[in-house]
Amino acid sequence: MKFQSPRGTEDVLPSDSYRWVHLETTFRRIASQFGYLEVRTPTFEDTNVFLRTAGDTSEVVTKQMYTFIDKGDRSITLKPEGTAGVVRALIQGNLIQQGKVLRASYITPIFRYERPQKGRLREAHQFGLECIGTQNVRADAEIIIATHAFYEAIGIKSTVVKVNSLGQEECQSRYRQVLLDFAMPLLSEGTPEALEAARKNPLRLLDSKDPAMIEALAKAPSILDYLEPESKGRFDELQRLLTGAGVPFEIDPKIVRGLDYYSETVFEVQSTLLGSQSALCGGGRYDGLAKELGGPVTPSVGVGMGVERALIVLEELGVELPRLAEPVYVGAMVDGGIDAAEEVARTLRRTGRSALLDFEPRKAPKLIARAEEAGAQWLVLIGEDELASGSAAVRNLQSREQVVVRREEVAQWFAHSSR
């Protein structure tokens, strides 16, 4: 039987892995530039970590979580997002302290049971930034600025940052009722389940994928009209900071995000190249999340960026990402030359160069063909003459030029020639 990868998952093969490596390297560089240090958390968590934070009315909890009972009769969930696990880890590690600001980054797989489509998989990957321990709106701006810097750095410039404010709980409570009243005529024509879900959290309506609901809500009152003066001032200041940083943005009162822990600032970075799944990433402020996980009240803000979605957009844009360093292919044409070839490969590796050793002696044309298949630009050949003279033939596979170099000087030749 020939096995296949599970539906909704994708293998990353050598022909594509360099693209992932480039995005990961760039993300780590940007995160480091802004002072965000990497945190690694388990692939699975106690299910309550997500029930208490994502919200029991969110689609993530009600439909998408991979949850199972382990052999110790514990309910375990593969993480559907990265933030809750990071905050849980920081609380457990006693790192969250009054007056202390933590900047954390992460790279993680996430798991959601949903219908696979372009930009939406059952196992996906996420980059994240979390600024924990400050109410200052400059932290909200910093997260958005760093996110924008990442997309600029990898070559995605056709994006729009959409920002909104959900205000504080009092504002949200008032607006939930206003929104529910507005949508009730349409909801009364739908299923009892949809009506019950809307009553539990009317803000989820703004995240609806139903065309009729989207059309109806286009005329709905804006949550921005219900903001308290403090929240309105924060939102105005956020816009000023983004403008000053040169980050283009649009105000979109329909942005609410799919998790219930958000308050105040929420945002998405969108691309028209993703079709219906237009969000490259999203984030916002989550001041109550740490308390839900047993920690102190800790104002925080963060973002989660979809890796697969970024790769889709880069491909649509035709952006060529830099490949990993091309290896030097090292081979011998005679039996006795393999040991000498291996010594050359070891010397190259000690100087930091990638060297790919052919284990079998082959004729020059076959060595050239194998080197080209491996993506090498250079081939080091050891034939009968080279073996006898203590030398090696170094061949440029693009220009076909070839020079003979003393074997012990091959690594030095590459270094001095800047090849």
N, C-alpha and C positions, 0 to 999 in steps of 0.2 A: 504494500500500500504506500502510495506517495502522499506524504502529509503536506498540508498547506498552512500558511500562517492563519490565525483566527480572523474571522471577519472583523473589519474595522481596525486592523493593525497593519503596519507596513515594516518590511525589512529595510535596513539601510545597508546597501552593499558597497564594496570598495569604490565603485564608479561614482557614488554620490557622497560618500562619507566625508570627503574634503570640504563639501559645502557646509555640513553640520559643524565640522571642526572650526571653520572660519567664523561662523555665527557665534559659536560658544566662546572662541578666543576674543572676538570683538566685544561681546557682552561683558565678559570678565574685565576687559580693559576699561570699558566705559564705567562699569560699576566701581572699579578701583579708583578711577579718576574722581568720582564723586564721594569716595570714602565708604563704599558699601562692601562689607566683608562676607564671604560665602558661608552659608549654613547648609548642612545636609541632614535631612530628616528621613525616617523610614518610609518605605513605599506604602505601608498600611498603618492605620491608626485605630484606636478605639472608636467605634461608630459614633459615640456621643460627641466626639470632637467636632464632627460635621453637623450632627443634629442640632447642637447648641449654637452653632455659628452661622451655618448657611441658611437656616430658617426652615421650619417644617412645611412651609407652603411653597418653597422654591422648587423649581423643576428639577434641580440637581438632586434634592433629597427625595422628592416624591417619585421620580421616574428613572434617574440616571445612575445612582450609586451602585457600585459593585460591593455588595455586603454579604458576609457569610459568617457562620458560627464555627469557631475553631474547635480543636479537640479538647480545649479547656472550657468549653461552653461559653466562650466570650464572643460578643458581636464585634467583628472586625470589618473595616471598609478600606478598600484601595483608594488612596486619596484622589478626590475629584478636582482638587485645586491645591495650590501651594501655601497660601497664607496661613491657614489655621494651624497646620503642622509646625510652621516656623514659630508662630507665637507660642504654641504649646511648648516647644523646645526651649525657647528663651525663658519662659516662666519656670519650667522644670530645672533649668540651669541657674536659676536665681540671678539672671542677668537684667531683669526689668526692675529698675529702682527709681524712686521718686527723683525727678529733676535730671535724670540721665537720658540722653538721646542715643538710641542704637540705630545703626544703619546696617541692614542685612540684605544679602542677595542670595538667590538660589537658582539651580537648574534641576528640573525634576520631570519625570513622567507623570501624567495624570490620566485618570481612567473614568470614563463616563459611558454608560450603556445608552447609546442613541443611534439613530439611523445614519450609517456612514454616508458621507457626501463630500464634495470638494471643500477642503478646509475644516472638516469635522470628522474626527476619528474616535474610535472607542479607547484606543491608547494614543495619547498625544503627548507633546512635550512643551514645557513652559519655562520661560525665564521670568524671574521676579525680583522686584526691589521693594523693601519695606523700611520705612522710616518710623521708628517706634519711640514714643515718649515725649512728643511735643504737639501742642495745639497750633503752633505758629503756621500761618498760611503759607509762609515761605517754604515749608516742607512739602506742601501740596504742589507748589510751583516747581520745586526741585525734582520731584518724582516725574512730573510731566516733561520738564526740560531734559532730564536724563534719558527718558524714553524717546523723545524726539531726536536726541543726539545719537542714540543707538541706531534708529532707522536711517538717519542721514549717513551714518558711518558705513552701513552695509549696502547703501546705494538705493534705498527706497525713499524717494523724494515726493512721489505722487500720493501723499497722504493728507488727511484732514483730521485735526484734533477737535473733537466735539466735547464740550464741557457743560456741566449742569451743576446745580446745587439742590440737594434734597432737604436742606435745612436741618433743624434739630427735631426731636421727637414730637414736640407740640405742633410744629408746622406740618410734619408728616401726618399726624393724626387728623388735623383739620382737612388737609388736602385729600386724604384717603376717602373721607366721606363725600367730599365734593366730587371726586372722580367716580366713585361708585354710583352716586345719584345720576351723574351725567351718562354713564354707560348702561344704567339699568334697563332702558327700553330695548337695547340690543341683547343684553344678557338674558332677559326674560324669554327671549325666543330661542335660546340655546339650551344646552344640557344642564340638568341639576348639578352635575359635578363642576361644570365651568362656573356656575353661579356661586356655588359654595366656595370654590377657590378664590374667586374675586372678592367675596365678602371677607375672607380671612386676610387677604392682603391685596387691596385694589391697585397698589403700585405695579403689581405684576402685569396688569392690563397694558401698561405702556411698553412692556416687553413682548407683547403678543405678536405671533406670526400670522394670525388670521387676517386676510385682506380686508374683510368687512369691518373688523374691529380697528384696524390701522386707519382705514378711511374715516370711520366715525370719530376716532380720537384726534384726528387732525384738527378738529374744531373744539377740542376739550380745553377747559381752563388750564393755564400754565401754573406749575408749582412755584415758579419764580414770583408770582403775584401774592404768594402766601408766606414768603420768607419773613422771619423776624428781622428787625434792624441789624442785629449783630451778624446774622448769616448773610444778609444782603451786603453788609460792609465787607465781610470776608470774601464774598464772591467778586465784588468790585475790585478788591485788592489783588485777588488771583489774576484777574484779567489784566490789571496793570503790570504785574510781574511777568506774565507771559509775553505781553507786548514788548516790554523792556528787554526780554531775552531773545526777541526775534522769532518766537514760536507762533506760527499761524494757527488760529483756532476759530471755531464757530460755537455760538451758544445754542444748545439743543435741549429744550425742556423735556424731551421724551427719553433722554438717556437716564436709565435707572440702574442698570447692571442686573445680573441674574442671581445675586446672592443678597440675603436680607440684612447683612451686617453693616451695610454702608449708611453713612449720614454725611451731611454737608457736601463736600466736593465729590463728584463722580465724573468720570471721563472715559472716552474711547478714542483710539486712533483707528481710523477707518481707511479702507482702500476700495476704490470702485472696481478693482480687478478681481475681487473675491466673490462677486455675484451676491447672492442673498446672505451669505456669511461674510458681511463686509468688515467686521471688526478684526483688526490685527491684534489688538490688545485692549485691555480695559482695567480700570482701577478706581480708587477713591479712598475716602477717609472712613476708618472703622474704629471709632473711639470706644465702643463698648465690647469689642471682641475679647480682649484680654480678661476682662472681668467674667465673661461667660465661661472661660477656660480655667477659672480658679485663681486668676491673678488679680492685681490691683487695677483700678480704673486707669487705663493707659491710652491717651490719645495717640492715634497712629494713622498712617496713610501709606498706600502701596499700589503696585501695579503687577499684573500678570500678562506676559507676552507669549502668544502662540508661535512656536518655532516653525511648525509645518506651514502655517499660514504665511509667515514671512518668506519661506522658501518658494511657495506658490507665486507670490507677487514678484519675487526676484526673477523667477523663470519667465513670467509673463512680460516683464520689462526687458528681458534679454540681458540682464546684468551678469557678466562673467566674474565669478568669484575666484580668487587666487587659489591655485592648487597647492597641495603640500609639496615640500621640497622634492624635486625629481631625483630618484636614486641613481647612483652610478652602478651600472650592471657589470659584474666582474665574472669572467669565465675563462676556461682553458680549452685548448684544442687537442691536448694530449693527456693521457692518464696521469703522468707524473706532474702535471701542471696544476692540479686541483689544490694541493697543499700551498703552493706559491700564491695561487689566486685567493685562497682563504686568508693568507697573511696580508695581502694587499687590502682585502675587504676590512679586516680588523683594524688596520692602520687608518683607513678612511673613517671608520666609525669613531675611533678615538679622537679624531679632530672635529667631530660633530657632523660629519657628512653621512647621508644615507647611502648604504652600499648593499646591493642585492647580489648574493652569490649563487651562481649556477652550480648545482652539485655534480653534474655529469659533464665529461669532456664532449665537445661538439665541434663540428666544422664551423668556420667563420660565418657563412651565410645563415646557419641556424642560430648561432649566438646573436647575430644582428637582429634576426626576426624576433627572437625571444626578448631581447632588450627593448625593442620598439613596442612590443605588446605590453611590457611592464611600464611603459611611459618614460623610459630613461632617455636622457639626451646624450649621455656618454657611456661608452663601452670600454672596459679595460680587458685586453686580450693577452693571454699567455700561450704562445705556440712553442714549437720545438726550439726555434732559434732564441726566443725570449727566455725560455727556461734555461738554456745553456749559457746565455750571456748575463743572466741576473737582471733582465730588463722586462718591460711590459709595453705593449702597444696601446696607446690611448686614442680612441676614435670618437670623433664628433659625429653623431648619427644624423644630424641635420645637414651639415656641410660636407660630410664624408671625408673630412680631413683627418689625417692620422699622424701622430708623432710617437717616437720611441723614447721612453723615460726609464731611468734606473728604478727598479722596483721599490727600493727604500725611499725614493724621492717622489713617488706618485702623489701621496697626500700633500706634500709640499708644493708640487707643481700645480695642483688644483687650488690650493690656498693662495699662492702668489699670482696665479692667473685670474683670480676672482671668478672662477667658473663654478 
